[in-house]
């Protein structure tokens, strides 16, 4: 009979993969909290989803917001550059979450 093994949190190391994932999530949550204050009201449903090199992916559950955002890329780059962690961003991708779930 196989018993479920309990995870020992004493073995958790911040430098491990799980710790890195938590640190990244914490950073993204902080950035999104700052972004909501900086974005114009018509774009404030945008959230940072990922950063890959100098490319940021923003996500929204509203197609109209995504369309407006794509028309205002220069404004978005300017807003992102106001966030210290995003000063190197050169390109933005806008995605629509059709399931209304943010990841």
DRENLUMPA-833810 format. One record per residue (C-alpha): residue number from 1; residue in one letter; chain; y, x, z. Coordinates in nm, 4 decimals. Layout:
# residues N
+------+------+-------+----------+----------+----------+
| resi | resn | chain |        v |        u |        w |
+------+------+-------+----------+----------+----------+
|  NUM |    A |     A |        Y |        X |        Z |
...
+------+------+-------+----------+----------+----------+
//
This chain:
# residues 103
+------+------+-------+----------+----------+----------+
| resi | resn | chain |        v |        u |        w |
+------+------+-------+----------+----------+----------+
|    1 |    X |     A |   0.0000 |   0.0000 |   0.0000 |
|    2 |    X |     A |   0.3417 |   0.1390 |  -0.1015 |
|    3 |    X |     A |   0.6251 |   0.1076 |   0.1485 |
|    4 |    X |     A |   0.9885 |   0.1045 |   0.0396 |
|    5 |    X |     A |   1.1527 |   0.4352 |   0.1166 |
|    6 |    X |     A |   1.4826 |   0.4055 |   0.3010 |
|    7 |    X |     A |   1.7686 |   0.6224 |   0.1804 |
|    8 |    X |     A |   1.8818 |   0.8658 |   0.4463 |
|    9 |    X |     A |   2.2617 |   0.8741 |   0.4371 |
|   10 |    X |     A |   2.2540 |   1.2020 |   0.6304 |
|   11 |    X |     A |   2.1411 |   1.3578 |   0.3014 |
|   12 |    X |     A |   2.4543 |   1.2323 |   0.1203 |
|   13 |    X |     A |   2.6670 |   1.5194 |  -0.0100 |
|   14 |    X |     A |   3.0152 |   1.4627 |  -0.1536 |
|   15 |    X |     A |   2.9462 |   1.7279 |  -0.4165 |
|   16 |    X |     A |   2.6396 |   1.5471 |  -0.5483 |
|   17 |    X |     A |   2.6313 |   1.3010 |  -0.8367 |
|   18 |    X |     A |   2.6779 |   0.9972 |  -0.6144 |
|   19 |    X |     A |   2.9666 |   1.1631 |  -0.4336 |
|   20 |    X |     A |   3.1317 |   1.2481 |  -0.7654 |
|   21 |    X |     A |   3.0905 |   0.8883 |  -0.8779 |
|   22 |    X |     A |   3.2575 |   0.7610 |  -0.5591 |
|   23 |    X |     A |   3.5435 |   1.0088 |  -0.6013 |
|   24 |    X |     A |   3.5957 |   0.8995 |  -0.9629 |
|   25 |    X |     A |   3.5939 |   0.5306 |  -0.8650 |
|   26 |    X |     A |   3.8449 |   0.5998 |  -0.5876 |
|   27 |    X |     A |   4.0723 |   0.7819 |  -0.8338 |
|   28 |    X |     A |   4.0490 |   0.5019 |  -1.0924 |
|   29 |    X |     A |   4.1243 |   0.2397 |  -0.8257 |
|   30 |    X |     A |   4.4322 |   0.4375 |  -0.7209 |
|   31 |    X |     A |   4.5490 |   0.4778 |  -1.0811 |
|   32 |    X |     A |   4.5014 |   0.1050 |  -1.1502 |
|   33 |    X |     A |   4.7023 |   0.0175 |  -0.8382 |
|   34 |    X |     A |   4.9878 |   0.2351 |  -0.9671 |
|   35 |    X |     A |   4.9580 |   0.1064 |  -1.3254 |
|   36 |    X |     A |   4.9908 |  -0.2589 |  -1.2285 |
|   37 |    X |     A |   5.3320 |  -0.1766 |  -1.0812 |
|   38 |    X |     A |   5.4458 |   0.0197 |  -1.3873 |
|   39 |    X |     A |   5.3190 |  -0.2034 |  -1.6685 |
|   40 |    X |     A |   5.5375 |  -0.4840 |  -1.8024 |
|   41 |    X |     A |   5.4237 |  -0.8287 |  -1.6911 |
|   42 |    X |     A |   5.2865 |  -0.9062 |  -2.0382 |
|   43 |    X |     A |   5.0489 |  -0.6086 |  -2.0130 |
|   44 |    X |     A |   4.9647 |  -0.6018 |  -1.6434 |
|   45 |    X |     A |   4.6087 |  -0.7262 |  -1.6937 |
|   46 |    X |     A |   4.5227 |  -0.3871 |  -1.8471 |
|   47 |    X |     A |   4.3079 |  -0.1592 |  -1.6324 |
|   48 |    X |     A |   4.2001 |   0.1982 |  -1.6790 |
|   49 |    X |     A |   3.8329 |   0.1973 |  -1.7693 |
|   50 |    X |     A |   3.7639 |   0.5598 |  -1.8584 |
|   51 |    X |     A |   3.9181 |   0.8953 |  -1.9373 |
|   52 |    X |     A |   3.7530 |   1.1277 |  -2.1840 |
|   53 |    X |     A |   3.9386 |   1.4514 |  -2.2564 |
|   54 |    X |     A |   4.2925 |   1.3380 |  -2.3496 |
|   55 |    X |     A |   4.1861 |   0.9822 |  -2.4358 |
|   56 |    X |     A |   4.2249 |   0.6864 |  -2.2008 |
|   57 |    X |     A |   4.0440 |   0.3586 |  -2.2468 |
|   58 |    X |     A |   4.2141 |   0.0504 |  -2.1070 |
|   59 |    X |     A |   4.0343 |  -0.2804 |  -2.0706 |
|   60 |    X |     A |   4.1511 |  -0.6397 |  -2.0401 |
|   61 |    X |     A |   3.9826 |  -0.9778 |  -2.0471 |
|   62 |    X |     A |   4.2642 |  -1.1256 |  -2.2568 |
|   63 |    X |     A |   4.2666 |  -1.0806 |  -2.6355 |
|   64 |    X |     A |   4.6387 |  -1.1582 |  -2.6589 |
|   65 |    X |     A |   4.7135 |  -0.8820 |  -2.4083 |
|   66 |    X |     A |   4.4978 |  -0.6401 |  -2.6073 |
|   67 |    X |     A |   4.6853 |  -0.7293 |  -2.9255 |
|   68 |    X |     A |   5.0256 |  -0.6826 |  -2.7556 |
|   69 |    X |     A |   4.9104 |  -0.3510 |  -2.6086 |
|   70 |    X |     A |   4.8004 |  -0.2223 |  -2.9497 |
|   71 |    X |     A |   5.1489 |  -0.3019 |  -3.0807 |
|   72 |    X |     A |   5.3123 |  -0.1048 |  -2.7963 |
|   73 |    X |     A |   5.1181 |   0.2212 |  -2.7828 |
|   74 |    X |     A |   5.4312 |   0.4367 |  -2.7395 |
|   75 |    X |     A |   5.5330 |   0.2286 |  -2.4387 |
|   76 |    X |     A |   5.1817 |   0.2568 |  -2.2921 |
|   77 |    X |     A |   5.1732 |   0.6347 |  -2.3381 |
|   78 |    X |     A |   5.5078 |   0.6538 |  -2.1587 |
|   79 |    X |     A |   5.3782 |   0.4412 |  -1.8713 |
|   80 |    X |     A |   5.0580 |   0.6459 |  -1.8415 |
|   81 |    X |     A |   5.2568 |   0.9687 |  -1.8355 |
|   82 |    X |     A |   5.4382 |   0.8408 |  -1.5251 |
|   83 |    X |     A |   5.1068 |   0.8631 |  -1.3369 |
|   84 |    X |     A |   5.0459 |   1.2285 |  -1.2376 |
|   85 |    X |     A |   4.6720 |   1.2109 |  -1.3147 |
|   86 |    X |     A |   4.7406 |   1.0862 |  -1.6697 |
|   87 |    X |     A |   5.0117 |   1.3220 |  -1.7975 |
|   88 |    X |     A |   4.7727 |   1.4803 |  -2.0501 |
|   89 |    X |     A |   4.6757 |   1.1510 |  -2.2187 |
|   90 |    X |     A |   4.7500 |   1.1595 |  -2.5907 |
|   91 |    X |     A |   4.5504 |   0.8635 |  -2.7200 |
|   92 |    X |     A |   4.4758 |   0.5168 |  -2.5847 |
|   93 |    X |     A |   4.1976 |   0.2781 |  -2.6800 |
|   94 |    X |     A |   4.2235 |  -0.0888 |  -2.5872 |
|   95 |    X |     A |   3.9051 |  -0.2870 |  -2.5278 |
|   96 |    X |     A |   3.8512 |  -0.6555 |  -2.4587 |
|   97 |    X |     A |   3.5900 |  -0.7500 |  -2.2014 |
|   98 |    X |     A |   3.4414 |  -1.0665 |  -2.3505 |
|   99 |    X |     A |   3.2282 |  -1.1263 |  -2.0408 |
|  100 |    X |     A |   3.5347 |  -1.1260 |  -1.8110 |
|  101 |    X |     A |   3.3726 |  -0.8550 |  -1.6023 |
|  102 |    X |     A |   3.5386 |  -0.5203 |  -1.5407 |
|  103 |    X |     A |   3.3167 |  -0.2204 |  -1.4946 |
+------+------+-------+----------+----------+----------+
//
